[in-house]
């Protein structure tokens, strides 16, 4: 691949993350042809990239794939990916040139990845290089080219695609998950076990703090600051509680996205006959939020399930950001609302901390046992999780104890301590 002539890229799926990825490739001198089934998304891509002579738009996947060296698929679901690739009239596969590369960056099931390879072979297109490269990091990191990428596939094919994948990923966060196609998707699913449980737990913890009359910003600051939080922190708690505290905060990720990911995980776990009770409970919270009409809302909206009569209670009980609140006392805020009486005076910051630790440990136990079942390398998953949105203080502290105990909590001293205190 000549550095003087960067490869041509067809990019399908210009949503929040896809748009950022495609735009970053353009600013990095890759010629990009964009495609999205939603015309306004395609219009936005053309408008934002109007200063680049290397950007074009296509009306169909087939048109986008013409003369492309790489086809990057960043659509939301496998149901969207299937016609994108294989529609007999407009599908991209029939337009790809000999020895082109398809990079699946969407979060899909490992089984779907292997089914793509089977279909390519049946269509006499085994010349096409297929790579399984789901991504994580959100829209801002997508636009900055600092995503985490969990790549899998034939080693030579991965090497061929490295300039493209390195452009999209942060240094040190382009992971090669060995074992063949589908292993990248398996790694992403394990990460999302942590993420899916932690998002739900952040809502539960803050909902409890609010109904107990605690000053909610103080709870947040103690947990994320470690001053008395004592190991209850997680990446998702630090990230997702902020929109609960501040009205009008820009959403991070919709409920329907985490619900989709969790649904893929629980479906995959059934294929392997492996139980995931904690994640399955979280899945029901997301489905309940969707059934309540909240699918497009930020996924932190699940906190409303714990405070249905007062959906803004976490924000209402929060002190202003510039103050130095005391989370052990009931709130005194500037709100003019009449707040409900606390349900209990027995809930303390230590209670919230212990609940967070307990669930984070249970999530780690559940996720890493499934990691073993999927034949993923535990050390690689530790590196991925602790450097991404699935991180928690409890996992970092107790990883080795969990491993020595075969991922069972009975081997973890912190688990015993939390059980006794709760």
C-alpha positions as CSV (number, residue, x, y, z in Angstrom):
1,X,0.0,0.0,0.0
2,X,1.7,3.2,-1.2
3,X,2.0,6.1,1.2
4,X,1.7,8.4,-1.8
5,X,-1.7,6.9,-2.6
6,X,-3.8,6.1,0.5
7,X,-6.4,3.4,0.0
8,X,-9.9,4.4,-1.0
9,X,-12.5,3.8,1.7
10,X,-16.2,3.2,1.5
11,X,-17.7,4.1,4.8
12,X,-21.3,2.9,5.6
13,X,-23.1,4.1,8.7
14,X,-22.8,7.8,9.4
15,X,-24.4,7.9,12.8
16,X,-22.9,9.5,15.9
17,X,-19.7,7.4,15.9
18,X,-19.6,6.6,12.2
19,X,-19.7,10.2,11.2
20,X,-16.7,11.0,13.5
21,X,-14.8,8.0,12.2
22,X,-15.4,8.9,8.5
23,X,-14.5,12.5,9.1
24,X,-11.3,11.7,10.9
25,X,-10.2,9.4,8.0
26,X,-10.9,12.3,5.7
27,X,-8.8,14.7,7.7
28,X,-6.1,12.1,7.8
29,X,-5.9,12.1,3.9
30,X,-7.9,9.0,3.2
31,X,-10.3,9.3,0.3
32,X,-13.8,8.5,1.7
33,X,-17.1,7.7,0.0
34,X,-19.9,7.9,2.6
35,X,-23.1,6.0,2.6
36,X,-26.1,6.0,5.0
37,X,-29.6,4.8,4.6
38,X,-30.8,8.0,6.4
39,X,-30.5,10.9,3.9
40,X,-29.9,13.7,6.5
41,X,-26.9,11.8,7.8
42,X,-25.4,11.7,4.3
43,X,-26.2,15.4,3.7
44,X,-24.4,16.2,7.0
45,X,-21.4,14.3,5.9
46,X,-21.3,16.1,2.5
47,X,-21.8,19.5,4.2
48,X,-19.1,19.0,6.9
49,X,-16.6,17.6,4.4
50,X,-17.3,20.1,1.7
51,X,-13.7,21.5,1.9
52,X,-12.2,18.1,1.1
53,X,-11.9,17.0,-2.5
54,X,-11.4,13.4,-1.2
55,X,-15.0,13.1,0.1
56,X,-17.9,11.8,-2.0
57,X,-21.3,10.4,-1.2
58,X,-23.1,7.4,-2.6
59,X,-26.8,6.6,-3.0
60,X,-26.4,2.9,-2.5
61,X,-23.9,0.5,-0.9
62,X,-23.1,-0.9,-4.3
63,X,-22.2,2.6,-5.6
64,X,-20.1,3.3,-2.5
65,X,-18.1,0.1,-2.9
66,X,-17.1,0.7,-6.5
67,X,-13.3,0.9,-6.6
68,X,-13.0,0.9,-2.8
69,X,-10.0,-0.8,-1.2
70,X,-11.7,-1.0,2.2
71,X,-15.4,-1.1,3.1
72,X,-16.0,-0.1,6.7
73,X,-19.3,-1.1,8.2
74,X,-20.4,1.0,11.1
75,X,-24.2,0.4,11.1
76,X,-26.1,-0.2,14.3
77,X,-27.2,-3.8,13.9
78,X,-26.7,-7.0,11.9
79,X,-30.2,-6.5,10.5
80,X,-28.9,-3.3,8.9
81,X,-25.5,-4.8,7.9
82,X,-27.1,-7.7,6.0
83,X,-28.8,-5.8,3.2
84,X,-25.9,-3.4,3.1
85,X,-23.6,-6.2,2.2
86,X,-25.8,-8.7,0.4
87,X,-28.8,-7.1,-1.1
88,X,-29.0,-8.6,-4.6
89,X,-29.6,-5.2,-6.2
90,X,-27.8,-2.7,-4.1
91,X,-25.5,-4.7,-1.8
92,X,-21.9,-3.6,-1.5
93,X,-20.3,-7.1,-1.9
94,X,-21.1,-7.3,-5.6
95,X,-19.4,-3.9,-6.2
96,X,-16.2,-4.6,-4.3
97,X,-13.1,-5.2,-6.5
98,X,-10.8,-8.3,-6.2
99,X,-9.0,-8.6,-2.8
100,X,-10.9,-5.7,-1.2
101,X,-11.3,-5.7,2.6
102,X,-14.4,-5.5,4.6
103,X,-14.0,-4.2,8.2
104,X,-17.0,-4.8,10.5
105,X,-16.8,-2.2,13.2
106,X,-20.4,-2.6,14.4
107,X,-21.2,-4.5,17.6
108,X,-22.7,-7.7,16.4
109,X,-22.7,-11.3,17.5
110,X,-19.7,-13.4,16.9
111,X,-21.9,-15.9,15.1
112,X,-22.9,-13.2,12.6
113,X,-19.3,-12.5,11.8
114,X,-18.7,-16.1,10.9
115,X,-21.9,-16.2,8.8
116,X,-20.6,-13.3,6.7
117,X,-17.5,-15.3,5.8
118,X,-19.7,-18.3,4.9
119,X,-21.8,-16.2,2.6
120,X,-18.8,-14.6,0.9
121,X,-17.6,-18.1,0.1
122,X,-20.9,-19.2,-1.2
123,X,-20.9,-16.1,-3.5
124,X,-17.5,-17.1,-4.8
125,X,-16.0,-14.0,-3.1
126,X,-13.5,-15.7,-0.8
127,X,-11.0,-13.2,-2.3
128,X,-12.5,-10.5,0.0
129,X,-10.6,-10.1,3.2
130,X,-13.0,-10.0,6.2
131,X,-12.0,-8.4,9.5
132,X,-13.9,-8.3,12.8
133,X,-13.1,-5.0,14.5
134,X,-15.7,-3.6,16.9
135,X,-15.0,-0.3,18.4
136,X,-15.5,1.5,21.7
137,X,-15.1,5.0,22.9
138,X,-18.1,7.2,21.9
139,X,-18.6,10.0,19.3
140,X,-15.9,12.4,20.6
141,X,-13.1,9.8,20.5
142,X,-14.3,8.6,17.1
143,X,-13.9,12.1,15.7
144,X,-10.4,12.4,17.4
145,X,-9.2,9.0,16.1
146,X,-8.7,7.7,19.6
147,X,-11.1,4.7,19.8
148,X,-10.4,1.3,21.3
149,X,-10.6,-1.3,18.6
150,X,-10.9,-5.1,19.2
151,X,-9.5,-6.6,16.0
152,X,-9.6,-10.2,14.8
153,X,-9.1,-12.0,11.6
154,X,-6.3,-13.5,9.5
155,X,-2.9,-11.9,10.7
156,X,-1.9,-10.9,7.2
157,X,-5.3,-9.3,6.6
158,X,-5.0,-7.4,9.9
159,X,-1.5,-6.2,8.9
160,X,-2.8,-5.0,5.5
161,X,-5.5,-3.0,7.3
162,X,-3.2,-1.6,10.0
163,X,-2.8,1.9,8.6
164,X,-6.6,2.4,8.6
165,X,-7.1,0.8,12.0
166,X,-4.3,2.8,13.5
167,X,-5.7,6.0,12.1
168,X,-9.0,5.3,14.0
169,X,-7.5,4.1,17.3
170,X,-5.6,5.6,20.2
171,X,-2.0,4.6,20.7
172,X,-2.0,1.3,22.6
173,X,-5.7,0.6,22.0
174,X,-5.6,-1.3,18.8
175,X,-6.0,-4.7,20.3
176,X,-5.4,-7.9,18.3
177,X,-7.6,-10.6,19.7
178,X,-6.1,-14.0,18.6
179,X,-8.2,-17.0,17.6
180,X,-9.7,-16.0,14.3
181,X,-12.8,-14.2,13.1
182,X,-15.3,-13.5,15.8
183,X,-12.8,-13.1,18.6
184,X,-12.9,-9.4,18.4
185,X,-16.7,-9.4,18.8
186,X,-16.3,-11.8,21.8
187,X,-13.9,-9.4,23.5
188,X,-16.3,-6.5,22.9
189,X,-19.2,-8.5,24.4
190,X,-17.2,-9.2,27.5
191,X,-16.3,-5.5,27.9
192,X,-20.0,-4.7,27.5
193,X,-20.9,-7.1,30.4
194,X,-19.0,-4.7,32.6
195,X,-20.4,-1.6,31.0
196,X,-24.0,-2.9,30.9
197,X,-24.0,-3.7,34.6
198,X,-22.2,-0.6,35.7
199,X,-24.6,1.8,33.9
200,X,-27.5,0.2,35.7
201,X,-25.7,0.2,39.0
202,X,-24.9,3.9,38.7
203,X,-28.6,4.5,38.4
204,X,-29.5,2.3,41.3
205,X,-27.0,3.9,43.6
206,X,-27.9,7.4,42.8
207,X,-31.6,6.6,42.9
208,X,-31.2,5.2,46.4
209,X,-29.1,8.2,47.5
210,X,-31.8,10.6,46.3
211,X,-34.8,8.8,48.0
212,X,-32.7,8.5,51.2
213,X,-32.4,12.3,51.2
214,X,-28.6,12.4,50.6
215,X,-26.9,15.4,48.9
216,X,-26.4,13.7,45.6
217,X,-23.5,15.7,44.2
218,X,-21.6,15.0,47.4
219,X,-22.2,11.3,46.9
220,X,-20.9,11.5,43.4
221,X,-17.8,13.5,44.4
222,X,-16.9,11.2,47.3
223,X,-17.3,8.1,45.1
224,X,-15.2,9.4,42.2
225,X,-12.7,11.2,44.4
226,X,-11.9,8.2,46.5
227,X,-12.2,10.2,49.7
228,X,-14.3,7.7,51.6
229,X,-15.6,6.3,48.4
230,X,-13.2,3.4,49.2
231,X,-13.3,1.4,46.0
232,X,-16.8,2.0,44.7
233,X,-15.8,4.0,41.7
234,X,-16.2,3.0,38.0
235,X,-15.7,4.7,34.7
236,X,-19.4,4.5,34.0
237,X,-20.3,5.9,37.4
238,X,-18.1,8.9,36.9
239,X,-19.4,9.4,33.3
240,X,-23.1,8.6,33.6
241,X,-24.0,10.3,36.9
242,X,-23.1,13.8,35.6
243,X,-26.2,14.0,33.3
244,X,-28.3,12.9,36.3
245,X,-27.0,15.8,38.3
246,X,-27.1,18.5,35.6
247,X,-30.3,19.1,33.7
248,X,-29.8,19.7,30.0
249,X,-26.5,17.8,29.8
250,X,-25.6,16.6,26.4
251,X,-26.4,12.8,26.1
252,X,-23.6,10.3,25.8
253,X,-25.3,7.2,24.5
254,X,-29.0,6.1,24.0
255,X,-30.7,3.4,26.1
256,X,-31.5,1.6,22.9
257,X,-27.8,1.2,22.1
258,X,-26.8,-0.5,25.4
259,X,-30.0,-2.5,25.3
260,X,-29.0,-3.8,21.8
261,X,-25.5,-4.7,23.0
262,X,-26.7,-6.4,26.2
263,X,-29.3,-8.3,24.1
264,X,-26.5,-9.7,21.9
265,X,-24.6,-10.8,25.0
266,X,-27.5,-12.6,26.6
267,X,-28.4,-14.2,23.3
268,X,-24.8,-15.4,22.9
269,X,-24.7,-16.7,26.4
270,X,-27.7,-18.8,25.7
271,X,-25.9,-20.3,22.7
272,X,-23.1,-21.3,25.1
273,X,-25.5,-22.3,27.8
274,X,-23.7,-19.9,30.2
275,X,-25.7,-18.0,32.8
276,X,-25.4,-14.2,33.2
277,X,-27.9,-13.4,35.9
278,X,-26.7,-9.9,36.8
279,X,-26.5,-8.8,33.2
280,X,-29.9,-10.3,32.5
281,X,-31.4,-8.2,35.3
282,X,-29.8,-5.1,33.8
283,X,-31.2,-6.0,30.4
284,X,-34.7,-5.9,31.9
285,X,-34.1,-2.4,33.3
286,X,-33.1,-1.2,29.8
287,X,-36.1,-2.9,28.2
288,X,-38.4,-1.3,30.8
289,X,-36.9,2.1,30.0
290,X,-37.6,1.5,26.3
291,X,-41.2,0.4,26.9
292,X,-41.7,3.6,28.8
293,X,-40.7,5.6,25.7
294,X,-37.2,6.4,26.7
295,X,-35.3,4.5,23.9
296,X,-33.6,7.7,22.5
297,X,-32.8,9.1,25.9
298,X,-29.3,8.9,27.5
299,X,-28.9,5.5,29.1
300,X,-28.5,7.1,32.5
301,X,-32.3,7.7,32.3
302,X,-32.7,4.3,33.9
303,X,-32.4,6.2,37.2
304,X,-36.0,7.2,36.7
305,X,-37.1,3.7,37.3
306,X,-36.0,4.0,40.9
307,X,-37.6,7.5,41.4
308,X,-40.8,7.3,39.2
309,X,-42.7,9.9,41.2
310,X,-39.9,12.4,41.1
311,X,-37.8,11.7,37.9
312,X,-35.5,14.7,38.5
313,X,-34.9,13.9,42.2
314,X,-31.1,13.2,41.7
315,X,-30.7,16.7,40.3
316,X,-33.1,18.3,42.7
317,X,-31.1,17.0,45.7
318,X,-27.8,18.1,44.2
319,X,-25.9,21.2,45.5
320,X,-24.4,23.6,43.0
321,X,-21.1,22.3,41.4
322,X,-19.0,25.0,43.1
323,X,-19.9,24.1,46.7
324,X,-18.3,21.6,49.0
325,X,-21.3,19.4,50.0
326,X,-21.6,16.9,52.8
327,X,-23.2,13.7,51.4
328,X,-24.1,12.4,54.8
329,X,-26.7,15.0,55.4
330,X,-30.0,15.6,53.7
331,X,-29.9,18.1,50.9
332,X,-30.3,21.8,51.0
333,X,-30.5,23.1,47.4
334,X,-31.7,26.2,45.6
335,X,-34.6,24.3,44.0
336,X,-38.1,25.7,44.5
337,X,-39.6,22.2,44.3
338,X,-41.1,20.5,47.3
339,X,-39.0,17.5,47.8
340,X,-40.2,14.2,49.2
341,X,-39.3,13.2,52.7
342,X,-36.4,10.8,52.9
343,X,-37.4,7.1,53.1
344,X,-34.6,6.3,55.5
345,X,-31.9,7.9,57.7
346,X,-29.9,4.7,57.7
347,X,-28.5,5.0,54.2
348,X,-25.0,6.5,54.4
349,X,-22.1,7.0,51.9
350,X,-20.7,3.7,53.2
351,X,-23.9,2.0,52.2
352,X,-23.7,3.4,48.7
353,X,-20.0,2.5,48.5
354,X,-20.6,-1.1,49.6
355,X,-23.5,-1.6,47.1
356,X,-21.3,-0.3,44.3
357,X,-18.4,-2.6,45.3
358,X,-20.6,-5.6,45.7
359,X,-22.2,-5.2,42.3
360,X,-18.9,-4.3,40.6
361,X,-17.3,-7.5,42.0
362,X,-20.3,-9.6,41.0
363,X,-20.1,-8.1,37.5
364,X,-16.4,-8.9,37.3
365,X,-17.0,-12.5,38.4
366,X,-19.8,-13.0,35.9
367,X,-17.9,-11.3,33.0
368,X,-14.6,-13.1,33.5
369,X,-16.2,-16.5,33.9
370,X,-17.9,-15.9,30.5
371,X,-14.5,-14.7,29.2
372,X,-13.1,-18.2,30.1
373,X,-16.1,-19.8,28.4
374,X,-15.4,-17.9,25.2
375,X,-11.7,-18.9,25.3
376,X,-10.5,-15.3,25.5
377,X,-7.2,-14.4,27.2
378,X,-7.9,-13.1,30.7
379,X,-4.8,-10.8,30.8
380,X,-5.8,-9.2,27.5
381,X,-9.4,-8.6,28.7
382,X,-8.0,-7.1,31.9
383,X,-6.0,-4.7,29.8
384,X,-9.0,-3.9,27.6
385,X,-11.5,-3.4,30.4
386,X,-9.3,-1.4,32.8
387,X,-8.3,1.0,30.0
388,X,-11.9,1.5,28.8
389,X,-15.4,2.2,29.9
390,X,-15.8,-1.1,31.7
391,X,-13.2,-0.2,34.4
392,X,-13.9,-0.2,38.1
393,X,-11.8,0.2,41.2
394,X,-13.1,-3.2,42.5
395,X,-12.0,-5.1,39.4
396,X,-8.5,-3.5,39.4
397,X,-8.0,-4.3,43.1
398,X,-9.4,-7.8,43.1
399,X,-8.5,-9.2,39.6
400,X,-5.8,-11.5,40.9
401,X,-7.8,-12.8,43.8
402,X,-10.7,-13.5,41.4
403,X,-8.4,-15.3,39.0
404,X,-6.9,-17.5,41.7
405,X,-10.4,-18.4,42.9
406,X,-11.6,-19.4,39.4
407,X,-13.6,-16.2,39.1
408,X,-15.7,-17.0,42.2
409,X,-16.4,-14.4,44.8
410,X,-15.9,-16.6,47.7
411,X,-12.1,-16.3,47.1
412,X,-12.2,-12.5,47.4
413,X,-11.7,-10.9,50.8
414,X,-13.4,-7.7,49.7
415,X,-16.5,-9.6,48.9
416,X,-16.7,-11.1,52.4
417,X,-16.3,-7.7,53.9
418,X,-19.0,-6.1,51.9
419,X,-21.4,-9.0,52.5
420,X,-20.9,-8.7,56.3
421,X,-21.4,-4.9,56.2
422,X,-24.6,-5.1,54.1
